[in-house]
Amino acid sequence: MEKVRLSPRLPEVSRLAFGSLTLSPLQCAPDVEAASDVIAYAISRGINFIDTAQYYANYGILRRAFEKTGGADGVVLSTKTYAYDRALAEAAVEEARRGTDRDVIDVFMLHEQESIHTLHGHMEALEYLLECRERGIIRAVGVSMHHVAAVRGVLELRREGIFLDVIHPIYNKLGAGIADGTREDMASAVRDAHDAGVGVFGMKSLAGGHLCGSAAEAFDFVLDSGFIDSVAVGMQSVSEVDANIEYFEKRSFSPDASRALAEKKRRLHVEEYCEGCGACVKRCPAEALRLVPNEVTERGEGEFVREYTHHAEVDTDKCVLCGYCSAVCPCFAVKVY
C-alpha cells in the first residue's frame, strides 16, 4: 500500500484511508464484532489511516478492531468534533482517548466548518486542540468541510498566525455535496491550501455511492488532482476493502472487484412514520431533503376543514449518504440502507 506524508507531525499514511462512517450507527448500525472484523482486515492489508468522528459514535468498534490487530501501533487515527468551546473540546478529546484506548490521537479536527466566521466562533475549541498538540496529546490539528469558504478560512487563519496541519474537504468528479460553490471552486481553494503546506485527505470521492458504477474514473479524478494526499473511502465489507486496495495499488479493477463495487447500492430511506418535524432538512449539508405534504385529510360537519401533515423526501441526485440526518431524527425515521 502506497504511503504518503500528510504532515511533518505525522507518520506516513496509506493513500487509501478507511472512512468509518459506513460502520457506524449513522448508517448500518452494525454489530460490533462484524464491523470491527472489516476494519481489522483492512489494517492487516496495509491501510493504516482511519477516519472517524465523535458524531459517528463508533469508537468502540475501532477499539475492538485495534484489539484484534494487536493494538493501534502504526495506525494513524483521525477524528472530529463539533465542540465550540474549551469544555466541550476537552470532553471530546478525552472521549476519543478513552473510547479508542489511545493516549495520543493523531489528527483531531473541527467537524464540518463553513467559513472563517465559524472558525472564529469555534476558536475556544480550536485553541484547546492546539494546546493539546503542544502537549503531545494530539499530533496534528485540522478541519473538515463541505464549504469552499472553510478552506479559504483555514488559509486566512494562517495569516492570523494560527497554523493548522490538515484539512478534510469533500471533493469528487460530480462536485456533489459542495455547499457553496462548484467543483472548480473547491479545487482552487484546496490547491492553494496544499501549496501552502496543509495536508489534504479528501472525502466522498464516490459522491456517496453515485459513482460506484464508474469508480475507476472517480478515483482517478481525485488521485490525479495533484492536491489530494490521501482519500477516505467508506467500506462495509471485506470485498469492498479488497476491491479498493486493488485499485489504489494497481490503478485497475479486476472483473470481480468491479462487480463488488457496482453491486453495492446504498440509499437513504425515509420511513412512513416520519413525523415531518424538519430536523433532517435543516441538518442536511447537501440540501438533499425537503418536506412535502401528505395526503389532505378532510373532516368537519357543516364546515370544510383541511389538515396538512408533512414528511421528509430525499433527492437522491443530491444525497451523498453522509447519514448526518439520521442522527437528528427524533423518531429514527431516516436511515441509510
Secondary structure, DSSP 8 states (H G I E B T S, - for coil): --EE-S-TTS--EESEEEEGGGGSTTTT---HHHHHHHHHHHHHTT--EEE--GGGT-HHHHHHHHHHTTSSTT-EEEEEE---SHHHHHHHHHHHHHHHT-S-EEEEEEEEE-SHHHHHHTHHHHHHHHHHHHHTSEEEEEEEES-HHHHHHHHHHHHTT----EEEEB--TT-TT-SSS-HHHHHHHHHHHHHTT-EEEEB-TTGGGTTGGGHHHHHHHHHTSSS--EEEEE--SHHHHHHHHHHHHHS---HHHHHHHHT----EEE-TT-----HHHHH-TT--EEEEE---EEE-SSS-EEE--EEEEE-TTT-----HHHHH-TT--EEE-
